[in-house]
Amino acid sequence: MKSYKMSASRSAAMALGVVASVVLIGCGGSKDKAATQAAARVNSGEITVHQINQALQQQRGLAPEQTEAVSRQLLERLIDQELAVQKAEELKLDRQPQVVAAIEAAKRDIIARAYGDKVAESVAKPTPDEVQKYFNDTPALFSNRRIYNLQEFNVQVPEARMVEAQARLQATKSTHDVQEVLKALQLPSSNNAATQPAEALPLSLVAKLGTLADGQSLVLPLPGGLKVVNIASSKSEPVTLEQARPAIELFLSNDRKRNTVAADIKALRTAAKVEYLGKFAEKAADAASGANLAQPAPAPTAATPAAPSATPASGGLDEATLKKGLGIK
């Protein structure tokens, strides 16, 4: 049976946290390594087995037979990193204000994320009924799943012609019809193509595309124009509940963790005394969201690409947008 996986989108902040943790591992120097087995000596410093193990933990989906080879690769990287750190310290770059500030920011970010992980540990696993309900409620992702060949048009439309253009484009029955309407209305546009499975698209888009037949178009308003997403063709590839179960459990669990962390941070804000000063006092309410810490809840398969076999999208259907959906493969 083919295996399916679902992944939550990672924010840039999460990526920074992973990178920052590796940087801090490498910047540890040789102060507290006496009780740790050394893997290599680099001038006056050391690379320890503990450092390699920490770096290994960042390697998602690593097979046991790959551990030895990857460990050696990581050791070489850590040696290069140690050499760079030693030279930087020799040049006293570690004392520069911007470097000190960056290290402190990375440290705070890692500690805050550790707290988020701790809060998320209490989240219960989704029940079979919850998994069944999600499967039933989202047929476009599972029982009616399709692989879409999409043609996207970003159209510049004057405000006075918006209603007419939207109505005519919405009535099109093929990619050729879309092109003919744009030609007839003399509206400038750019065209991009993408082949994507339903789960690689934003969820709000999947629900709407799922109601359309091949040839039909979804017309979305944009500042200064319209976006036309035309289904040039599609192929039905349904997923059974048993195939989707692990993916749905993971998705629901990650979503619940994010919500739990968000609620916890909101409670901390309510209990804390937060005073905005200076120019920040003017729009304090706008800043008090607490959303930034809540987003990077644990996502075990976040490093797994959503659809590795799909054709990369271009233009408006960019990679970041497409990865807002679920990742099943």
N, C-alpha and C positions, 0 to 999 in steps of 0.2 A: 504493500500500500504506500502510496506517495505520502511523504511527510509534509505537513503544512506548519508554518510558523508565522506568528503575528508579532510585530514590534511597534513600540511607541516611538514617536519622533523625539530625537534628542535636541535639546537646545544648545546654542553655542556655549552657554554657561557650563553645561555638563562637560563638554569637550575641554573647556579650559580647566575644569577641575581635575580631569584625568591627566592632562599634560602637566599641570602644576604639581600634582602629586609625584609624578616621575621626576620632575625637576628637583623637588625637595629631597627625594630619595638620593639623587646624585649629589646634592649640595651638602649632604650630611657630614662630609669630611671623614676624619678618622678618630673622632673624640670618644664615641661610645661603642667601639667595635671590638673591644678586648675580648668579650665573651662570645663573639660571633666568628664562625669559621670564615677565613679569608679565601676568596676565589682568585684574586690577583693583587699584586702590589704594583702601584703606579707611582714611581718616585717615592715620596714620603707618605703617600696615601695608600688606601686599600679599597678594593671592591669586595664586598662580602656576599656570601651565599644568601644571606637575608635580603640584600638589595635585589639580587636576581629573582628571588621568590616573590618579592613585592611586585616587581615588574611583570612577572609571569601572570600574576593575578589580573592584570589588565588585558591579557590576551583572551578574548572571548572565543569560545568554541574550539579551543585547542585540544586536539586528540592526544591521548597519553603517549603514543609513539612519536609525537612531534616535540615532546617536552625537551629532550636532550638537545636536539638541533637548535630549537628556539632559544634555549638557555645560553648556548654558546654565542648565538647572534646578539642576544641582549647583553652578554658580558662584554662583547666588543664595543657595543654602543656605550655602555657604562664607562669603559676605559676611555673612549674618546671624550665623553662628557666630563670625566674626572680630570683629564688633561686640560680641557677648556676651563674648568673651575679653578684649577691650580694656577693657570696663567692669569685668569681674571683676578684672583686674589693677589698675585704678585704685582699686578698693575693697580691694585686697590680699587678695582671696579665694584667690588661687593660693598664698598663704603659710599658709593655714589647715592645721593638721595633718592633718585628714581628707582634704583635697583633695590634699595632697602624697602621702599614703599611697595614695590611689586612683590617682593618676598612676603611682606606682611599681609598684603591683600590676598595672595595665594593661600597663606596659612589660615586666614580667617575664613576663606571660602571653603577650604577642606574641612575645617572644624564644624562650620555651619551645616555642611552636607552630611557629616557624620551624625549630627543631631537629627537631621531629616530621615536618615536611614534608620536610626534608633526608633523614632516615632512610627515609621512605616512597618516595623517588625510586628506590631500588634494587629495588623490587618489580617482578617480571616480570608481563607481561600474561598473563591466563589462556589456556591452550591450547584449541584447538577441541574436544579430547576432554573437557577439564574443563567447558566450556560445555555440551556434549552431555550429560554425566553429570548436571549440575545440572538441566538441562531434564527429563531422564528421571526423576530422583529426586523432583521436585516437581510432579507432574501437576496438583495442585489450583491451582497458579499459572499453568499453561500449557495443556497438552492438555485438561485437564478444568476449565479456568477458568470460574467462574460469577460473576454479579452477584447479590448477596444482598439480599433485603428481610428485615431482621431485626427481631424483637420481643424486647426484653430486659426481663426481670423481675428486680428485686432484692427478694428475699423474706426477711423476718425469720422465723427458725425456731428455736424452743427446742431445746436440745441433745437433750432426750429424744425429740423428734419428728423428728430429722434424717434417720434412716434411712428411715422411712416416707415422709416428704415427698420425699426424693430418688428413691426407687423409683417413686412414683406420677408424679412430674413427668417422669422419664426415659421413661416409657411413653406419654406423650402423642403424638398424631399430628397436632395442629393447634394454632394459637394459641388457638382457642376451648377446646380440651381443657385447655390450661394454665390459662386463666382459670377454668374450671369446677373444676379440682382445687384451686386456691388458694381459691376460694369455699367448696368443701366442707370443706377443712381449716381454714378461717377464719384464714388466714395473711396478715398485712398485707404489702403489696408496692407498689413503684413500677414503672411501665411506661414504656419509651422505645422509639422506633423509629429505625432507621437503614437507609439503602440504601448499600451499599458493594461495590466489586469485591473479589475475593479478595485482591489484592495490597495493599489498603489496611488489611487486618486484621493483627493480630499473627500471625506465622508459626505459632506453636503452635496458635492457634485455627483457622487455615485448614486445617491438616492434619486436625483433628477434624471440622470442618464438612464437609470434602470427602467424608467417608464417610456423611453423613446425607442423606436424601431430604427434599424439601419437606414441611413440617409437623412434622418431627421436631425434637427439642430437645437441646441440649447443657446439662448441668447441672453447674455448677462450685461447689465449696464456697467460702464466704466467712466471715470472722469474724462470728459471730452469725447466719448464714443461708446462703442459696444464691443463685447467679446463674443464671438460666435464659435461654439464648440460643436462641430459637425461629426456625427458618427459615420465615417466613410464605410465601415464594415465592422462586424464583430463576430466572435466565435463563442458559443456556449461551452463553458467548462465548470459545471456545478461542483460543489464541495459537500460531502456528507457531514453529518453531525459528528461522527466518530473521527473523521479526518480533521475537522476544525476544532474539536474539543480542546486539545492542548493550547492552541493559539487563542481561542476565546478566553480560556482560563487565565492565560498570561495577560491578555489585554485588559480584562476586567480587574484583575489583581493590580496591575500598574495604575489603572485609572482610579481605583479605590485608594491606593497609596498616595497618589497626588492629592486627592481630595482630603484625605486624612491629615497630611502634612499642612495643606492650606488652612484647614480648620484649626489646627494646633497653633500655627503662626498667628492666625487671627485672634485666638484666645490670648496668646502672649502679648499681642499689641493692646488688647483691651485691658489687660492687667498692668501693663507697663505705663510709666510716665514718660511720654515722648513730647519733647518741646522743640518746635521748629524755630530757628533763629534767622535773623537778617532777612535777606531776600527770599529765603525758603519758607518763611512764615506766611507769605502772601498766598501761596497755593498749597498749603499743607495737606488739605483734603485730597488733592489729586495725587499726591505722592504716597499716601498711606494705603497701599494696596496689599503689601506683603506677598505679592505673587511671585517674585523672582526666586525666593527660596523654595517655594512650594513646587515649582515645576520639575526640578531634577530628582523626582522620586525614583527609586531603583527600577531599572528596565533591563532585565537579564539579557535580552537579545537585541538591545539597542544598536549594537555594532553590526547586526546582520542586515544587509541591503534588503530593501522592500521587494524588489523584483529584479534580480540580477540578469535574467534572460530577456528583459524587455528592452526595446529600443529607447535610448535616452531621448528625453523630450527636449525641445528647444523653445526659445522665445518665452511667451507667457506661461506655457506649461513647463516651468522650470523644475529642476530637481527638488528644490526646497519645498515647492508647492505640492508636488506629487507625493512627497514623503509624509505629508500630513495625514494621509490615510493609514489603514492598517497594513501590516506587511505579512502576507501569506505567500509561501512558496512551496 
